[in-house]
Amino acid sequence: MSSTPEALASRLLGPAEVRALAERLDLRPTKRLGQNFVHDPNTVRRIVRSAELTSDDVVLEVGPGLGSLTLALLPAVAAVHAVEIDPVLAAALPGTAAERAPALADRLTVINTDALRVRAADLDGLPSPTAIVANLPYNVGVPVLLHLLAELPGLRRGLVMVQAEVAERLAAPPGSRTYGVPSAKLAWFAEARRTGPVPRAVFWPVPNVDSGLLAFTRREPPAGPSRAVVFALVDAAFAQRRKALRSALSGWAGSPAAAEQALRTAGIDPLVRAERLGIADFARLAAARPE
């Protein structure tokens, strides 16, 4: 097989190619599956460039759709594992890769399943993914991202496109107006940052929300109780986010007095609210919960 730069390249999809593929598949994009397909080659090139991938990376792509981003990823990495819930799109993607990137098609594996159901065992026999790069379905972007980071510890970094407001929340630091449950839970796994907006016009069909890119790098979780224990505390704290933690956590601790005792043991002012606590604070507080 030729290894010239021309051979190891993809012919990317533009608006006409996306429409032609959709027509050939008799595809009607659905809101239920969050199907908004990128049809701008410059956008997918920008995503791949911003992801800072290496030729050794194995990328997990969620919701590849018609393959716009997949085709841009194939020349940049060792392998792409594409998780697609739509059986029609999953069946068509290998053919698109073979047609538009023939020298690279063997780098692609398509897994026809719901990303929220992906388990490490589903990837047995495949190279372990090291990065997520994806245009995540807006309706399930946060749970998909948290699930995959929990299930696949080999994922070291990623770049995902999500609704702009979601990107803002996920990257928000403690004390920020937009900091909340998603921010705290993602911080357990990774350090996140926004890397810019994506215009609506690059999608078909055009969504009625703005999009943004979120980059993240895996880090070690804080010492202390398990993720499940800390996440239960995060949920309890933000369930009544307008209240001081002494009151908001009375059910979690057993009483307002027990909540105050745990907070003081953890070195946290009982009168602060949940949005002031970072994930390390939550871990420390979880460890101080009265028996």
C-alpha positions as CSV (number, residue, x, y, z in Angstrom):
1,M,0.0,0.0,0.0
2,S,1.3,3.4,-0.9
3,S,2.5,5.6,2.0
4,T,2.8,8.9,0.2
5,P,1.2,11.9,1.9
6,E,-1.5,11.9,-0.9
7,A,-2.4,8.3,-0.2
8,L,-2.5,8.8,3.6
9,A,-5.2,11.5,3.4
10,S,-9.0,11.8,3.4
11,R,-11.3,13.6,1.1
12,L,-13.4,15.5,3.5
13,L,-17.2,16.0,3.3
14,G,-18.6,19.4,2.3
15,P,-22.3,20.5,2.2
16,A,-23.0,18.8,-1.1
17,E,-21.4,15.5,-0.1
18,V,-23.3,15.5,3.2
19,R,-26.6,16.0,1.5
20,A,-25.8,13.4,-1.1
21,L,-24.9,10.8,1.5
22,A,-28.0,11.6,3.5
23,E,-30.2,11.2,0.4
24,R,-28.5,7.9,-0.5
25,L,-29.3,6.6,3.0
26,D,-32.8,8.1,3.0
27,L,-31.7,9.8,6.2
28,R,-34.0,12.2,8.1
29,P,-32.0,13.7,11.0
30,T,-33.8,13.4,14.3
31,K,-33.8,15.5,17.4
32,R,-34.2,12.4,19.6
33,L,-30.7,11.3,18.6
34,G,-29.3,14.8,18.5
35,Q,-28.4,14.5,14.8
36,N,-26.8,17.7,13.6
37,F,-24.1,16.9,11.1
38,V,-21.0,19.1,10.5
39,H,-20.5,19.8,6.8
40,D,-17.6,22.3,6.9
41,P,-14.1,20.8,6.3
42,N,-12.4,23.8,8.0
43,T,-14.3,23.1,11.2
44,V,-13.3,19.4,11.4
45,R,-9.7,20.3,10.6
46,R,-9.8,22.9,13.4
47,I,-11.2,20.3,15.9
48,V,-8.5,17.8,15.1
49,R,-5.8,20.5,15.3
50,S,-7.2,21.7,18.7
51,A,-7.3,18.2,20.1
52,E,-3.4,18.1,20.0
53,L,-3.4,14.4,18.9
54,T,-0.3,12.4,18.2
55,S,0.1,9.7,15.6
56,D,0.1,7.1,18.5
57,D,-3.3,8.2,19.8
58,V,-6.3,5.9,19.6
59,V,-9.4,8.1,19.4
60,L,-12.9,7.3,20.7
61,E,-15.4,9.2,18.6
62,V,-19.1,9.3,19.8
63,G,-21.8,10.0,17.2
64,P,-19.7,10.0,14.0
65,G,-22.9,10.4,11.9
66,L,-22.0,10.6,8.3
67,G,-18.3,10.7,9.0
68,S,-17.3,14.3,8.6
69,L,-15.1,14.3,11.7
70,T,-14.1,10.7,11.3
71,L,-12.5,11.4,7.9
72,A,-10.4,14.2,9.4
73,L,-9.3,12.1,12.4
74,L,-8.1,9.0,10.4
75,P,-4.9,10.6,9.0
76,A,-3.9,12.1,12.4
77,V,-4.0,9.0,14.7
78,A,-3.3,5.3,14.9
79,A,-6.9,4.2,15.1
80,V,-10.5,5.5,15.5
81,H,-13.2,3.7,17.4
82,A,-16.5,5.2,16.3
83,V,-19.5,4.6,18.6
84,E,-22.8,5.2,16.6
85,I,-26.2,4.4,18.0
86,D,-28.0,4.6,14.6
87,P,-27.7,1.3,12.8
88,V,-28.0,2.8,9.3
89,L,-25.2,5.3,10.0
90,A,-23.1,2.7,11.7
91,A,-23.4,0.3,8.7
92,A,-22.6,3.1,6.2
93,L,-19.5,4.6,7.8
94,P,-17.0,1.9,6.9
95,G,-18.0,2.4,3.2
96,T,-17.6,6.1,3.4
97,A,-14.1,5.7,4.9
98,A,-13.1,3.1,2.2
99,E,-14.4,5.5,-0.5
100,R,-12.9,8.7,0.7
101,A,-9.8,7.5,2.6
102,P,-8.9,4.1,1.1
103,A,-5.4,3.9,2.6
104,L,-6.7,4.7,6.1
105,A,-10.0,2.7,6.3
106,D,-8.4,-0.1,8.2
107,R,-7.8,2.4,11.1
108,L,-11.5,2.6,11.7
109,T,-13.7,0.4,13.9
110,V,-17.4,1.1,14.1
111,I,-19.3,0.0,17.2
112,N,-23.1,0.1,16.8
113,T,-24.3,0.9,20.4
114,D,-25.5,3.6,22.7
115,A,-22.4,5.5,24.1
116,L,-24.1,5.4,27.5
117,R,-23.9,1.6,27.5
118,V,-20.3,1.3,26.4
119,R,-18.2,-0.8,28.7
120,A,-14.5,-1.5,28.6
121,A,-15.3,-5.1,27.7
122,D,-16.9,-3.8,24.4
123,L,-13.4,-2.8,23.3
124,D,-11.6,-6.1,24.1
125,G,-9.3,-7.0,21.3
126,L,-9.0,-3.4,20.2
127,P,-6.3,-0.8,21.0
128,S,-7.3,1.0,24.2
129,P,-8.6,4.5,23.5
130,T,-6.4,7.4,24.7
131,A,-8.5,10.4,23.7
132,I,-12.1,11.3,23.1
133,V,-12.8,13.6,20.1
134,A,-16.5,14.0,19.3
135,N,-19.4,16.1,18.3
136,L,-21.5,14.9,21.2
137,P,-25.3,14.7,21.0
138,Y,-26.6,17.8,22.9
139,N,-29.3,16.0,24.8
140,V,-26.9,13.5,26.4
141,G,-23.5,15.2,26.1
142,V,-22.7,15.5,29.9
143,P,-23.8,11.9,31.0
144,V,-21.9,10.4,28.0
145,L,-18.7,12.2,28.8
146,L,-18.8,11.4,32.5
147,H,-19.7,7.8,31.8
148,L,-16.9,7.2,29.3
149,L,-14.3,8.9,31.6
150,A,-15.4,6.6,34.4
151,E,-15.5,3.4,32.3
152,L,-12.3,4.0,30.3
153,P,-9.4,5.1,32.5
154,G,-7.0,5.0,29.6
155,L,-8.6,8.1,28.2
156,R,-6.1,10.8,29.0
157,R,-7.5,13.8,27.2
158,G,-10.2,14.9,24.8
159,L,-11.9,17.6,22.8
160,V,-15.7,17.6,22.5
161,M,-18.2,19.8,20.8
162,V,-21.3,20.5,23.0
163,Q,-23.9,23.1,23.4
164,A,-22.2,26.4,24.3
165,E,-23.9,26.7,27.7
166,V,-22.9,23.2,28.6
167,A,-19.2,23.9,27.6
168,E,-19.4,27.0,29.9
169,R,-20.8,25.0,32.8
170,L,-18.3,22.1,32.4
171,A,-15.3,24.4,32.5
172,A,-16.6,26.7,35.2
173,P,-14.4,27.0,38.4
174,P,-15.8,27.1,41.9
175,G,-17.5,30.4,42.7
176,S,-18.5,31.0,39.2
177,R,-22.2,31.7,38.3
178,T,-22.3,28.7,36.1
179,Y,-20.5,26.2,38.4
180,G,-22.6,23.3,39.4
181,V,-23.0,19.5,39.4
182,P,-21.5,18.9,35.9
183,S,-18.5,21.2,36.7
184,A,-17.7,19.4,40.0
185,K,-18.1,15.9,38.6
186,L,-16.0,16.5,35.5
187,A,-13.3,18.0,37.8
188,W,-13.1,14.7,39.5
189,F,-11.7,13.2,36.3
190,A,-10.0,16.1,34.4
191,E,-9.1,19.7,34.1
192,A,-11.3,21.4,31.5
193,R,-11.1,24.5,29.5
194,R,-13.2,26.1,26.7
195,T,-11.4,26.4,23.4
196,G,-13.8,28.5,21.3
197,P,-17.3,28.7,19.7
198,V,-18.6,26.8,16.7
199,P,-21.0,28.7,14.4
200,R,-24.5,27.3,13.7
201,A,-24.0,27.5,10.0
202,V,-21.5,24.6,9.8
203,F,-24.2,22.1,10.7
204,W,-27.0,20.4,8.8
205,P,-29.7,20.7,9.9
206,V,-28.9,24.1,11.5
207,P,-29.4,23.7,15.3
208,N,-31.3,26.3,17.3
209,V,-28.5,26.5,19.9
210,D,-24.9,27.7,19.9
211,S,-22.1,25.2,20.1
212,G,-18.7,25.3,21.7
213,L,-15.5,23.3,22.1
214,L,-14.4,21.9,25.4
215,A,-10.9,20.4,25.9
216,F,-9.9,18.4,29.0
217,T,-6.9,16.6,30.4
218,R,-7.2,13.7,32.8
219,R,-5.8,14.1,36.3
220,E,-5.8,12.0,39.4
221,P,-9.0,12.2,41.5
222,P,-8.7,13.7,45.0
223,A,-7.8,11.3,47.8
224,G,-10.6,10.1,50.1
225,P,-13.9,8.2,49.6
226,S,-15.0,6.6,46.4
227,R,-16.3,8.5,43.4
228,A,-19.9,7.2,44.1
229,V,-19.8,8.6,47.7
230,V,-18.4,12.0,46.6
231,F,-20.8,12.3,43.7
232,A,-23.8,11.6,46.0
233,L,-22.6,14.4,48.2
234,V,-22.2,16.7,45.2
235,D,-25.8,15.9,44.2
236,A,-27.1,16.6,47.7
237,A,-25.2,19.9,48.1
238,F,-26.5,21.3,44.8
239,A,-30.1,20.1,45.2
240,Q,-30.6,23.1,47.4
241,R,-27.9,25.3,46.1
242,R,-29.4,28.6,47.4
243,K,-29.1,27.3,51.0
244,A,-26.1,27.4,53.2
245,L,-24.5,23.9,53.3
246,R,-25.4,23.5,57.0
247,S,-29.0,23.4,55.9
248,A,-28.6,21.9,52.4
249,L,-26.8,18.9,53.8
250,S,-28.9,18.2,56.8
251,G,-30.5,15.2,55.1
252,W,-27.2,13.9,53.9
253,A,-25.6,14.2,57.4
254,G,-28.7,13.3,59.4
255,S,-29.4,16.7,60.9
256,P,-28.3,20.4,60.6
257,A,-26.0,19.9,63.6
258,A,-24.4,16.8,62.1
259,A,-23.9,18.7,58.8
260,E,-22.2,21.5,60.7
261,Q,-19.9,19.1,62.5
262,A,-18.8,17.5,59.3
263,L,-18.3,20.8,57.6
264,R,-16.2,22.1,60.5
265,T,-14.2,18.9,60.6
266,A,-13.4,19.3,56.9
267,G,-12.4,23.0,57.5
268,I,-15.4,24.4,55.6
269,D,-17.5,27.3,56.7
270,P,-21.0,25.9,57.4
271,L,-22.6,29.0,56.0
272,V,-21.1,28.8,52.5
273,R,-23.0,27.5,49.6
274,A,-22.2,24.5,47.3
275,E,-20.9,26.6,44.4
276,R,-17.9,27.6,46.6
277,L,-16.6,24.1,47.0
278,G,-14.1,22.5,44.6
279,I,-14.0,18.7,44.1
280,A,-11.2,18.3,46.6
281,D,-13.4,20.1,49.2
282,F,-16.3,17.7,48.5
283,A,-14.0,14.7,48.9
284,R,-12.7,16.0,52.2
285,L,-16.2,16.7,53.4
286,A,-17.4,13.2,52.3
287,A,-14.7,11.7,54.5
288,A,-15.9,13.8,57.5
289,R,-19.5,12.6,57.3
290,P,-20.6,11.3,60.7
291,E,-21.0,7.5,61.0
